[in-house]
Amino acid sequence: MRPIELLDRLGRWSSGRGPLYVLLAARMRQLIDDGELPPGVQLPPDRALAGGLAVGRTTVVAAYDLLRAEGRITRRQGSGTRVAGAPSSATVEDAPVDPIFLDSLESRDDGVLLAICAAPGDPPPELAEAYANMLPLLAKISGDIGYYPYGHPVLRQAIATRYSDHGVPTASDQVLVTNGGQQALTLLARAFLRPGDQVLVEAPTYPGALEAFREEAAVLRGLPVGLEGFEPAVRERRPALAYVIPTYHNPTGSVLSALARQRLARSAAALGVPLIEDEVPADLGFPGVPRPRPLAAFSDAVLSIGSLSKSVWGGLRIGWVRGPTPIIARLARLRAVSDLGGNVPAQLAAAELVARLDSLDLATELKSRHDQLRSLLARELPTWEVPPIRGGQTLWVRLPEGDGNSFAQTAMRHGIAVLPGAGLDVTGDSDAYLRLHFRARPDELTEAVRRLTSAWHSYHPPAGRVSTRPAIAI
């Protein structure tokens, strides 16, 4: 495509808020998603397009890089820049978030084992009991249309009580119920982000959060786990938002110390940076491991999100946001635009489950399956680095050679889907890692390791990636 043809289609692309490269990328994204720039079309070279737009070449390069990171275009030496198509239909090659993230949410019937989506494989008996117990309450409802954009009052109060019991005094008007933790993240991203805004995230981190932030055309900046270096990064980057998983971090399983929690929460409040505390894994501690205090215990400005998807069952779709009342009201208005309220029977059942969370027997089973997977990997794949954790549901595995992306392709051919570390790390420093979950049944974990072992023995690292292990100074 010649520059003049693309200029005609771009039209008025520079009107709006944000850096020029973000606005240019946003307009091109729209053209690609609408099919006006179909897959395979070659886009103008950087300099040619910059000249036609009367902008600096760095503006075009940055816009192309943003679209490439989203998987909408490909850039290869010698063959130029081409449209890959919208992410929903394109084969994304080099995208920072692996498209297998979405595929993993669907059940498969092709015999492939999923070591990707970490969640309970079976609803616990307590879920059916909670539904049975809520039926009399449902039968008594009268004069109620059932729309609760904030969430049902019974569930909001149950969540508020749970926070109060864990040392974070909370009123029900500080709680918004959502359709799972992912909707909570999406609403927060919509409320706080505009195209070009920067977000501080841990590297690595939960890929669903990265997707939510990218959907708002945010620029992601990675910091070490625990948001180490937070204050200098805020002063340098002026971020609009920060996101952290302080308890049983996904994917590493690490736990932020009490002192680090206090420092981070208070620094965010003092610097005026909205801080999202993802507590979804916080109820997954192993036996005898005390639950750490939430970040919200140190600053009421922290925005905490939670969910029953990991502690009860993903199909329940109950999540929440806990934060200042004005922000909760703002989020409820955003939610009402597309979702007038959640499923009332599910919320009534969830209210009972929230009150019983600490009595559910999660810890023993989680620890047993964690130990089983580590033991099998140590025996069959002793060169893999598999650090133990004290809670959570995933192991952060370092390969002795090669990279996670290419090994994942080999693993798929051997009947097991694994999540490469590159898709969880915006800095690009986790290529040598895989995320494996241990929520599967014992027999499935055994079969998973058998397939991983078979895949590893047939794996040939790409040229130039023979060893990913850094040299050790002695």
N, C-alpha and C positions, 0 to 999 in steps of 0.2 A: 504494500500500500504506500502511495506517495504521501508526503507530508500534507499537501493541499487537501487530499481526500479526507484524511483524518481530521484536519482543522475544520472542515465543513461539518463533520459529525459531532465534533466536540462542542461547537456552538459557544455559549457563554459559560465557560467552565470555572472562571476565576471569581465569580460572585459567591460569597459565603464566608464562613468563619474558619480560620485555620491557616497553616502554612500553605504556600502555593503548591508544593509537591503533593500535599494531602488532598487538596481540592482537585488537582489534575488527576490523581489516582482515583478519587471518588467518581469523577465523571467517566473515566475510562472503565471503571468497574461496572458502572451502570450500563454502558454500551455493550460490554461483554456479556453481562447477565441477561440483557434484553435480546441478545442475538444479533445486534447490529454490527458487532465485530465477531464474526463466527470463528470457531476453532480452526487453526491452521493459518489464519491471515498473518502475513508478515508486517510488523509495525515498523515505522521509520526509525532509522538510527538516531542515537541520542542527539548528536549535533544538529542533524537535519530538522528534527522536531523542535529542538530548542530555538533554532533560528526562525522557524515558522511561527512559533508562539511568542517570540521576543522575550524569552526568559533565559536564565543561565542554564548551561548544560547540567549542572548539579541538580537543578529542579527536576528535569526529566529523568535523570539517573535515579534520584530518590523515589520518584513516582513509580518507575519501572521496578525498582527493588521491592517496593511495598506490594505491588501486584504479583511479583514473582513469589514473595513470601506467602501470599495467600493462595498460590497455585493457579492463578488466572492467566499467567503468561510464563513462557520459558525463555531463557536467555542462554545461548550457547555460543562459544567462540567459533567463528567461521560460518555459522548459520543464522546469526542475528536474533532478533526478538520476535516471537510468535505468540499468538493467542492460544492458550490452552483450553479455553472455554470456562464456563461457570464451574465452581467446585463440585456442584451436584452431579455434573455429567463428565467432568474432565478426569483424565488420569493424571493425578498430581505427582510430579517427580521431585523432589527437592523442597517440598513445603515443610515449614518448621513444625507444623502439627500434622501428624500422620492421619490420612483420611480413614485409616482402619479404626480410629476412635469411634466414629459413628457406626461403622459396620458392626462393631463389637456389641452394640446395644441390641442387636437382633439375634434371636435364637437361630441356630443353624441345624440343618438336618443332613449335612454332607459328611458327617463323621469327624469334622475338625474340632479339636479341643480348644476352648477359649481360655487362654491365660491372660486375657486383656482386661475385661471389665470386672473389677473387683467389687463383688456384691454377694449377699447371701443367695445360695442356689435354691433354697426352699423357704416358703413362709413358715414361721414357727407356729406351734399350736396356740400360743398366746394370741396370735392375730385372729384366728377363728373364734376364740373365746371372747375377745374384745368386740367383735362384730355381733356375736350372740347377745352379749350383755347390753349393747346399745339399742337393740331392737325395741325394748319397751320405751326407751326415751324417744325413739323415732315415732313410735305409735302415738305418743302423747302430743306431738307437735300439731298446733292448730293456729291459724291466722298468721302464717309465716311463709313468705314466698321463697325463702331459702337462699337468697343472695347475700353473701357476706364478703365483700372485697377485702376487708381486714382479716377475715377468718372467723370461724364460729367462736363466740365468746367463751364457751366451755374449754375449747382447746387453747385459746389465747391465755386463759387463766392458768391452765395446767402447765404451759410452757413458762409463764412468768414465775409460777411457784417453784418450778425446777431450778431456774436461774437463782432465785432467792435462796433456795436450799444449798446451792453451791457457792454462796458468798457474794452474789451479785444481786442486790435488792432490785426487783423489777416489778413494775405495774403492768397490767394487761394491755394498756394503751401504748406500751413500748414494744409490742409484739405484732408482727404481720405474719400471717400464715400464708405459705406459698405452695404451689404444686411441685414440691421437691426442692432440693438445694440448688439445682441448676436454674430454676426460675428465679430464685432469690438472687443469684449472681447476675442474671440477665437484667433484672429490674434495677439493681444497684449500678450496673454499667450504664444503663440508659439514663439513670438519674444524674450521674456524676460526670459522664464523659461526652466530649464532642470530638469530631475528627481532628486528629493531630495531638490531642492531649496525651501526656505521658503517664504510664502506670508502672509502679515499682512492683516487681514480682520476684519470688524466689526462683532460683535456677538450680535444680529443676523444680517443677510444681505440677499441680493438677491440670491436665490438658483442657478440661471443660471450662476452667476459668480463663485460660488463654483464648479459647474460642469466643467466649462471651465478650471479652474486652476487644478482640479484633473485630467483632461484628460492629462495634461502634467506631471503627477505624482509629483505634488508639495505637500509640507507639509504646511497645513494651520494653522495659529496661530490667535486666536481670541482676539480682544481687545474690550472694551466697545464702544458703538455707538459714532461716531466722532473720532475713533482711539485714544481715551484717553490713555495716557501713551505711545505715539508713540516713543518719543526719547529714553527712557530706553529700549523699546522693540527692537528698531533698534540696539542699542549697544550690546544687549544680543544675538539677533537672527541673525543679519546680513542678513536681508531678501533681496530677489532679486526683490521684487515688493510689493506695497501696494495698497489697493483698498478701496474707500470710497464713500458713497452716501450722500453728504452734504446737499442737498435740498430736503425736503419731503422724507426723508429716507424710503426705502423699507426694512422692513415692518412697522416701528414704526411711520413714518410721521414726525419725528423730523427735525429741521433745525439747522445747525451748525451756531454759532454766527460769526459775522464779525471778531472778534479778534481771535477766534479759527481757522477760515479759514486761516487768515494771518499766524498764528503761524505754522499750519500744513504744508502749502505750502512751506514756507520758510525753515522749518526744513527738509522737504524731499529733497529740493534742496541742502541744506548745507551738509546733510549726504549722498547724492548721491543715494537716493532710488527713483526709478521711481514710481510716484504716479498717479494712475488712478482715475480720478474724473468722476463718473457716473452721468451725468446730464439728464438722460432719464426722471425722474419725475419732472424736474425743471420747466416745463411750466404748472404745475397743481396746481398753487396757487389759493386760494379762493378769492372772491371779496375783494378788498381793501388791500390785502396782497402784499407788494412790493417784487419783485423778488430779492433775495440776489445776490451779486456779485459772479461770479464763482471763484473757487480756482485759475484758470489760470490768474486771474487779479493780483494775488500776486506773481506769479512765472511762467515764460514762459516755464519752464521745465515740468509743469503739463501736463498729457495726458488726455484730456477731451473726453468723448464719449457722443453721443446724438442719438436720434432716433425720428421718427414720429409715432412709434407704439402706444404710450400712449396718445399723443396729437391729432393724426388724426385717424389712423386705423392700426391695426397690419398687415393686409393683404397687406399694401403698401410696406413693407420691405425696408425701407430707414433708414439707420443709418450713423454715421460718427465718425471719430477720428480727434481731433484737437491737434496738437503737433508740436515739432520742425521739420523743413523740412527734416533733415536726417532720423529721425525715420519714418516719413510719407513715404519716399521713400523705406525704409526697409520693411514696412508693405505692400506697394503696390507690391513689389517683391514676398513676401510670398503669397499674395492673387492671383497673376497671375498664380501661380503653379496649383491652383485648380479652379480658377474662373477668367476668362479673363476680366470680367467687368459686371456691373449690367445692368438692363433693362433700356434702354435709354428713351423710352416714360415715364416710371415711374419717372425717374430722372427729365425730363423736367417738368412734372406735380408737382413734389416735390419742384422744385425751386420756383414755384409760391406759394405753400403752406408755405414754410419756410418764405417767405417775408410777409405772411399774418398771421403768428402764433399768434401774439399779438392781432389780431382783431377777432380771432375765439372765440365764446361765450362758453368757457369751464367752467369758474369759477363759474357761477351761478348754472349750472346744477350739477357740482361736489359738491358744498356746500349743495345743496338741498338733494342730495342722501346720503351724509354723515350724515346730520341731521336726515333724515328719518331712516336710519339703526340704529343710536345710540338711537333714541327715541324708536323704536320698541324693541331693545334689553333691554333697561332700563325698559320697561313696562313688557315684557314677561320673561326676565332672569335677574332680578335685582341684583343677586349675582355675575354676571360677571363684571369684571373690563374693561371698554371700554373708555379709555381716548380720549378726542377730539383732533383733529389736525387742522392745518391751511392750509393744502394743501396735494395733493397726491391722492391716490386711495385705500388705505388699512387701516384697523383698526387692531391694535395689541391687541388682547383680552386675558386677563388672566382668566383662569378657577378657581373657588374657591376650587375645589378638583379634584383628578384624574390627567390625563395627556392628552395632545393633541393627541398622537398617538392612544391610546385606544378609546378616544371619537370619533376620525375621523372614526374609524371602525363602531361604533354605528351610527354615522351620515349617513354613506353611506347606511346602512340598512334602513334608514328613507328617502332616496332619495336626499341627499345633500352631495356633496364632499367638504371637507374643508382641508386646508393646515396646518398640525401640525407644531408647532414652532420648534420642534427638528430638522427638516430638514433644517432649516435656520441658525442654530447656531452650529459652530464647537466646542464650549466649552461645549456643553451639558447642558447649563443653561436655556434653553427655553422650557423645556418639558411641562410646565404648560400653554403654550400659543397656540393660533390659529391666523392665518392670515386670515381675511375676507376682501373681496373687496366690494366696493359700486358702481361699474360701471354698474350694472344691471339696468333694467327698474324698476320703482317704484312697479309695481305689482309683479315682480320677487323678489324684496327685501322683500316684505311682505310675500310671500310664503316661501322664504328662512328662515325667522325667525320662521315661523310656524313650519317648519320641524326641525329646530334646537331645538326649544322648546320641540317638541315631543321626539326628540332624547335624550335631556338632562334629561327629566323625566324618561326615561327608562334606563339611563346610570348607570352602576355599576362599579365604579373605581376598578382597579386591586388590589389585596391584597398587602398591603405595600405601596400603593399610595393613601391612604384615604384623605390626606390633603397635598397640595403643598404650602400652604401659610405659610411664615415664621412667627415666633413669633414676636410680636411687643413689644419693650421695652417701658415701661411707666415711 
